[in-house]
Amino acid sequence: MNPNVETFLGCDAAFEDAGIVLFGAPFDSTTSFRPGTRFASKAMRSESFGLETYSPYLDKDLTDCRIFDSGDLELCFGDANLALNHIESRAAEILEAGKLPVMIGGEHLVTLGAVRAAVKRYPDLHVVHFDAHADLRDDYLGARLSHATVLRRVWDLVGDGRIFQFGIRSGDREEFLWGREHVFTRRFDFKGLEETVAALQKKPVYFTLDLDVLDPSVFPGTGTPEAGGVSFLDLLGAAHKVSGLNIVGCDVNELCPAYDQSGASTAVACKVLRELLLLLSR
């Protein structure tokens, strides 16, 4: 008999053999509306076995890839700094081993921990960000660490002209005004992505995907749904373009399984992750 260790679909290679290392960051303590993203990674592992390992979109199979699922981090829910430190440590360990870290959130703040590790290894890091929300507030209700401020904190690390946002359709006026001076933001869709990909060739890129970039009709199971999002196929097409970059870190975040009892949102998240892993497998 073998031990009953649950991994994401097909991600059962040994660490030493893997090119990609998957890990979960179940943290949602700064959620501004509906909590529950801490349960996403567990739900995605469990529900992933409803999918095939083969992708007809890419004509590739996870069984042909070398991906190690290292499981979930045990994070302190009451201390965002401590949680981010643990995430940074795990991402740094993976990068040090010459492997690609792929993280399952959790709320979007978890991205900051992984970016901290990536920018230390790649000082000229650039960030591609798919989301419904700008996440550029300097603080949210007085808190500088929040899923509503995560890209502003990332900007603190990488500076002007290094963040490229797509699908954005929500934020306060000050965020958009500030963003015009410091980041590239494409509202509502992925137009201009090809030009961004061309400009970022050979540069190290961190790719962060907030699943609420999808329209709530496709993906209702999230903490802060925003009408007017992109379709599943639009997202896959955009991810395909981004995968041609020198991706040095990646995450998928903001699934809240409890808000879609049908399980459809979790299935969508699993399918997006499957495609991303296949795209990123070299």
C-alpha positions as CSV (number, residue, x, y, z in Angstrom):
1,M,0.0,0.0,0.0
2,N,1.0,3.6,-0.6
3,P,0.4,6.5,1.8
4,N,-2.7,8.5,1.1
5,V,-1.1,11.8,0.2
6,E,-3.3,14.1,-1.8
7,T,-1.7,16.2,-4.5
8,F,-3.0,18.3,-7.3
9,L,-3.8,16.2,-10.4
10,G,-0.7,14.7,-11.9
11,C,1.7,16.7,-9.7
12,D,3.4,13.7,-8.0
13,A,7.0,13.9,-9.2
14,A,9.9,13.9,-6.7
15,F,11.2,17.2,-5.7
16,E,14.7,16.4,-7.1
17,D,13.2,15.6,-10.5
18,A,10.7,18.4,-10.7
19,G,11.0,21.6,-12.7
20,I,7.9,23.2,-11.1
21,V,7.1,23.1,-7.4
22,L,3.5,23.8,-6.4
23,F,2.6,25.0,-2.9
24,G,-0.5,26.3,-1.1
25,A,-0.7,29.5,0.9
26,P,-4.1,29.2,2.8
27,F,-4.3,32.8,4.1
28,D,-7.3,35.2,4.1
29,S,-6.9,37.3,7.2
30,T,-7.1,40.7,5.4
31,T,-10.0,39.9,3.2
32,S,-12.1,43.1,2.8
33,F,-15.5,41.4,1.9
34,R,-16.2,37.7,2.0
35,P,-13.6,35.4,3.6
36,G,-12.9,31.8,2.6
37,T,-9.9,31.7,0.2
38,R,-7.9,29.9,2.8
39,F,-9.8,26.8,1.7
40,A,-9.0,27.1,-2.0
41,S,-5.9,25.0,-2.2
42,K,-7.4,22.1,-0.3
43,A,-10.6,22.2,-2.4
44,M,-8.6,22.4,-5.7
45,R,-6.5,19.4,-4.8
46,S,-9.6,17.4,-4.0
47,E,-11.6,18.4,-7.0
48,S,-8.8,18.3,-9.5
49,F,-9.3,14.6,-9.9
50,G,-12.6,15.4,-11.7
51,L,-10.4,16.6,-14.6
52,E,-8.3,14.7,-17.1
53,T,-4.5,15.2,-17.0
54,Y,-4.7,15.8,-20.7
55,S,-5.4,19.2,-22.2
56,P,-7.1,19.3,-25.6
57,Y,-6.3,23.0,-25.7
58,L,-2.6,22.4,-25.7
59,D,-2.3,18.8,-26.7
60,K,-0.1,18.2,-23.6
61,D,-0.6,15.9,-20.5
62,L,0.4,16.5,-16.9
63,T,1.7,13.0,-16.7
64,D,4.5,14.0,-19.1
65,C,5.5,16.9,-16.8
66,R,7.7,16.9,-13.7
67,I,5.8,18.8,-11.1
68,F,6.1,18.4,-7.3
69,D,3.3,19.4,-5.0
70,S,4.8,20.3,-1.7
71,G,1.4,20.8,0.0
72,D,0.1,23.7,2.0
73,L,2.1,26.0,4.3
74,E,0.9,26.3,7.9
75,L,0.4,30.0,8.2
76,C,-0.5,32.2,11.1
77,F,-3.9,33.7,10.4
78,G,-3.5,36.5,12.9
79,D,-0.2,38.0,11.7
80,A,0.1,39.0,8.0
81,N,3.9,39.8,8.4
82,L,4.6,36.3,9.8
83,A,2.5,34.6,7.1
84,L,4.3,36.6,4.3
85,N,7.7,35.7,5.8
86,H,6.8,32.0,5.6
87,I,5.6,32.3,2.0
88,E,8.8,34.2,1.1
89,S,10.9,31.5,2.7
90,R,9.2,28.7,0.8
91,A,9.4,30.6,-2.5
92,A,13.1,31.4,-1.9
93,E,13.9,27.7,-1.2
94,I,12.3,26.7,-4.5
95,L,14.1,29.4,-6.4
96,E,17.4,28.5,-4.8
97,A,16.9,24.9,-6.0
98,G,16.6,26.2,-9.6
99,K,12.9,25.4,-9.8
100,L,9.8,27.4,-10.6
101,P,7.5,28.2,-7.7
102,V,3.7,28.1,-8.4
103,M,1.6,29.2,-5.5
104,I,-2.2,28.6,-4.8
105,G,-3.7,31.3,-2.7
106,G,-5.3,32.3,-0.5
107,E,-6.2,36.0,-0.8
108,H,-4.1,38.1,-3.1
109,L,-1.8,39.4,-0.4
110,V,0.0,36.1,-0.5
111,T,1.6,37.3,-3.8
112,L,3.7,39.8,-1.9
113,G,5.6,37.0,0.0
114,A,6.5,35.2,-3.3
115,V,7.5,38.5,-5.0
116,R,9.8,39.4,-2.1
117,A,11.7,36.2,-2.8
118,A,11.7,36.6,-6.5
119,V,12.9,40.2,-6.5
120,K,15.9,39.3,-4.2
121,R,17.0,36.8,-6.8
122,Y,16.0,38.9,-9.8
123,P,16.5,42.6,-9.0
124,D,15.1,43.6,-12.5
125,L,11.9,41.7,-11.9
126,H,8.7,42.7,-13.8
127,V,5.2,41.8,-12.8
128,V,2.2,40.8,-15.0
129,H,-1.1,41.0,-13.1
130,F,-4.5,39.8,-14.2
131,D,-7.3,40.9,-11.9
132,A,-10.7,42.7,-11.6
133,H,-9.2,45.0,-8.9
134,A,-6.3,47.4,-9.2
135,D,-5.1,46.6,-5.6
136,L,-3.1,49.8,-5.6
137,R,-4.3,51.5,-2.4
138,D,-1.6,52.6,-0.1
139,D,-3.7,51.4,2.8
140,Y,-7.1,49.9,3.4
141,L,-8.9,51.1,6.5
142,G,-5.4,52.0,7.9
143,A,-3.8,48.7,7.0
144,R,-0.8,48.8,4.6
145,L,-0.9,45.0,4.3
146,S,-4.1,43.9,2.6
147,H,-5.3,42.2,-0.5
148,A,-6.5,45.7,-1.5
149,T,-2.9,47.0,-1.3
150,V,-0.9,44.1,-2.5
151,L,0.2,45.6,-5.9
152,R,1.1,48.9,-4.2
153,R,3.4,46.9,-1.9
154,V,4.8,45.1,-4.9
155,W,5.5,48.5,-6.5
156,D,7.4,49.4,-3.4
157,L,9.8,46.6,-4.3
158,V,10.0,46.9,-8.1
159,G,9.3,50.6,-8.8
160,D,7.8,52.5,-11.8
161,G,7.2,50.9,-15.2
162,R,7.6,47.3,-13.9
163,I,3.9,46.3,-13.2
164,F,1.5,45.5,-16.1
165,Q,-2.2,45.1,-15.1
166,F,-5.0,43.6,-17.3
167,G,-8.7,43.2,-16.9
168,I,-9.0,45.9,-14.2
169,R,-12.5,47.1,-13.6
170,S,-12.6,48.1,-10.0
171,G,-10.8,50.5,-7.7
172,D,-11.2,53.9,-6.1
173,R,-10.4,57.1,-7.9
174,E,-7.1,57.7,-6.1
175,E,-5.9,54.2,-7.2
176,F,-6.5,54.9,-10.9
177,L,-5.0,58.4,-10.7
178,W,-1.9,57.1,-8.9
179,G,-1.6,54.1,-11.2
180,R,-1.5,56.4,-14.3
181,E,1.9,57.7,-13.1
182,H,3.5,54.5,-11.9
183,V,2.1,51.3,-13.6
184,F,0.5,50.2,-16.9
185,T,-3.2,49.4,-16.5
186,R,-5.4,48.0,-19.2
187,R,-9.0,48.3,-18.1
188,F,-11.6,45.6,-18.7
189,D,-9.7,43.2,-21.1
190,F,-6.4,42.0,-22.4
191,K,-5.9,44.4,-25.3
192,G,-2.2,45.4,-25.5
193,L,-1.0,42.2,-23.9
194,E,0.9,41.2,-27.1
195,E,2.8,44.5,-27.0
196,T,3.6,44.0,-23.3
197,V,4.9,40.4,-23.9
198,A,7.1,41.7,-26.8
199,A,8.5,44.4,-24.5
200,L,9.2,42.0,-21.7
201,Q,11.1,39.4,-23.7
202,K,14.2,38.0,-21.8
203,K,13.3,39.9,-18.6
204,P,12.4,38.0,-15.4
205,V,8.6,38.1,-14.9
206,Y,6.4,37.2,-12.0
207,F,2.9,36.3,-13.1
208,T,0.0,36.8,-10.7
209,L,-3.5,35.7,-11.6
210,D,-6.5,36.8,-9.5
211,L,-9.3,34.5,-10.7
212,D,-11.9,37.2,-10.2
213,V,-10.6,38.7,-13.5
214,L,-13.2,36.2,-14.8
215,D,-16.8,37.3,-15.1
216,P,-18.9,36.1,-12.1
217,S,-21.2,34.2,-14.6
218,V,-18.1,32.0,-15.2
219,F,-16.6,32.3,-11.7
220,P,-19.0,33.3,-8.9
221,G,-17.0,31.6,-6.2
222,T,-14.8,34.5,-5.1
223,G,-14.8,36.9,-2.3
224,T,-15.3,40.1,-4.3
225,P,-17.1,39.4,-7.5
226,E,-17.1,42.1,-10.1
227,A,-19.4,42.1,-13.2
228,G,-18.0,42.7,-16.6
229,G,-15.1,40.2,-16.5
230,V,-13.4,38.2,-19.2
231,S,-14.4,34.7,-20.4
232,F,-12.6,31.5,-19.7
233,L,-11.3,31.2,-23.2
234,D,-10.1,34.8,-23.2
235,L,-8.2,34.0,-20.0
236,L,-6.6,30.9,-21.5
237,G,-5.6,32.8,-24.6
238,A,-4.0,35.6,-22.5
239,A,-2.2,33.1,-20.2
240,H,-0.8,31.3,-23.3
241,K,0.8,34.6,-24.4
242,V,2.3,35.3,-21.0
243,S,3.7,31.9,-20.8
244,G,6.2,32.8,-23.6
245,L,7.9,35.1,-21.2
246,N,10.8,34.2,-18.8
247,I,8.4,33.4,-15.9
248,V,10.3,33.0,-12.6
249,G,7.3,32.8,-10.3
250,C,3.5,32.4,-10.6
251,D,0.4,32.3,-8.5
252,V,-3.3,31.7,-8.8
253,N,-5.5,33.2,-6.1
254,E,-8.9,34.3,-4.7
255,L,-11.0,31.2,-5.2
256,C,-13.6,31.0,-2.4
257,P,-15.1,27.5,-2.7
258,A,-18.0,28.1,-0.2
259,Y,-19.6,30.8,-2.4
260,D,-20.3,28.4,-5.2
261,Q,-21.9,25.3,-3.8
262,S,-22.2,23.8,-7.3
263,G,-18.4,23.3,-7.3
264,A,-18.2,24.9,-10.8
265,S,-15.9,27.7,-9.6
266,T,-13.5,25.2,-8.1
267,A,-13.6,23.2,-11.3
268,V,-12.8,26.4,-13.3
269,A,-9.9,27.2,-11.0
270,C,-8.5,23.7,-11.3
271,K,-8.7,23.8,-15.1
272,V,-7.0,27.2,-15.2
273,L,-4.2,25.8,-13.0
274,R,-3.9,22.7,-15.1
275,E,-3.4,24.8,-18.3
276,L,-0.9,27.1,-16.5
277,L,1.2,24.2,-15.3
278,L,1.2,22.7,-18.8
279,L,2.1,26.1,-20.3
280,L,4.9,26.6,-17.8
281,S,6.4,23.1,-18.1
282,R,9.5,23.3,-20.3
